[in-house]
Amino acid sequence: MRKLALALCLEFGFAFACTPSIAQDKKEAKKEPTAAQKKQQERMKDCNEQAGAKKMEGDARKKFMSTCLKGGSAKGEMTPQQARMKDCNKQASDKKMKGDDRKKFMSTCLKG
């Protein structure tokens, strides 16, 4: 009986002794994030802080995070494409355009 207990202790002892080296190998194999991943992580952090500061919850938070993470709009500014879309849309509305005429105008306007 003593031999069996001793054998079990040795078996478990070896398992625990080998575990740290296996864990260390896995840590070494872990890759560093790319520049794009780091940028996205930073954007996620910034957007999350803003949502927290505004005490947003539920659907409002989800909508804000979605918009914020798409880029540029984390601090409320519009991307150049969004600004162009807003301007073209206003022009089409001022001219009271509808249907195919509006589509053609928007297409031409957005191309620059």
C-alpha positions in Angstrom: 0.0 0.0 0.0 2.8 2.4 0.8 4.5 1.7 -2.5 1.2 2.5 -4.3 0.9 5.8 -2.4 4.6 6.6 -3.1 4.1 5.9 -6.8 1.0 8.1 -7.0 2.9 11.0 -5.3 5.8 10.7 -7.7 3.5 10.5 -10.7 1.6 13.7 -9.6 4.9 15.3 -8.7 6.2 14.9 -12.2 3.0 16.2 -13.7 3.2 19.4 -11.6 6.9 19.8 -12.3 6.5 19.6 -16.0 3.4 22.0 -16.2 5.3 25.3 -15.8 7.6 24.6 -18.7 4.7 23.7 -20.9 2.9 26.9 -19.9 6.1 28.9 -20.6 6.3 27.4 -24.1 2.7 28.6 -24.8 3.5 32.1 -23.6 6.5 32.3 -25.9 4.5 31.1 -28.9 1.9 33.9 -28.4 2.3 36.5 -31.1 2.4 40.2 -30.7 -0.6 42.1 -32.1 -0.1 43.9 -35.4 -0.1 47.6 -35.8 -3.7 47.5 -37.0 -4.8 45.4 -34.1 -3.1 47.7 -31.7 -4.9 50.7 -33.3 -8.2 48.9 -33.0 -7.6 48.0 -29.4 -6.8 51.6 -28.6 -9.9 52.7 -30.4 -12.0 50.2 -28.4 -10.4 51.5 -25.2 -11.2 55.1 -26.1 -14.8 54.4 -27.2 -15.4 52.3 -24.1 -14.2 55.1 -21.8 -16.4 57.6 -23.6 -19.5 55.4 -23.3 -18.7 54.9 -19.6 -18.3 58.6 -19.0 -21.7 59.2 -20.6 -23.1 56.4 -18.5 -24.6 54.7 -21.5 -26.3 51.3 -21.2 -28.2 48.8 -23.3 -29.1 49.7 -26.9 -27.8 53.3 -26.7 -24.4 52.0 -25.7 -24.3 49.4 -28.5 -25.3 52.0 -31.1 -22.6 54.4 -29.8 -19.9 51.7 -29.7 -20.8 50.6 -33.2 -20.5 54.1 -34.6 -17.4 54.9 -32.6 -15.5 51.8 -33.6 -16.1 52.3 -37.3 -13.5 55.0 -37.0 -13.0 58.7 -36.7 -16.2 59.3 -35.0 -15.0 58.4 -31.5 -14.8 62.1 -30.6 -17.8 63.2 -32.7 -16.0 64.2 -35.9 -17.2 63.0 -39.2 -15.0 61.3 -41.8 -14.5 63.1 -45.1 -16.9 60.6 -46.8 -19.6 61.3 -44.2 -19.2 65.0 -44.6 -19.5 64.7 -48.4 -22.6 62.5 -48.0 -24.2 65.1 -45.7 -23.5 67.9 -48.0 -24.8 66.1 -51.1 -27.9 65.0 -49.3 -28.6 68.6 -48.2 -28.1 69.8 -51.8 -30.5 67.2 -53.1 -33.1 68.0 -50.4 -32.8 71.8 -51.2 -33.5 71.0 -54.8 -36.4 68.8 -53.7 -35.1 65.9 -55.8 -36.8 62.4 -55.6 -36.5 59.0 -57.2 -34.1 58.4 -60.1 -33.1 62.1 -60.4 -32.0 62.1 -56.7 -30.0 58.8 -57.2 -28.2 60.2 -60.2 -27.4 63.5 -58.5 -26.2 61.7 -55.3 -24.0 59.4 -57.4 -22.4 62.3 -59.3 -22.1 64.4 -56.2 -20.4 61.7 -54.1 -17.9 60.9 -56.8 -16.5 64.3 -56.3 
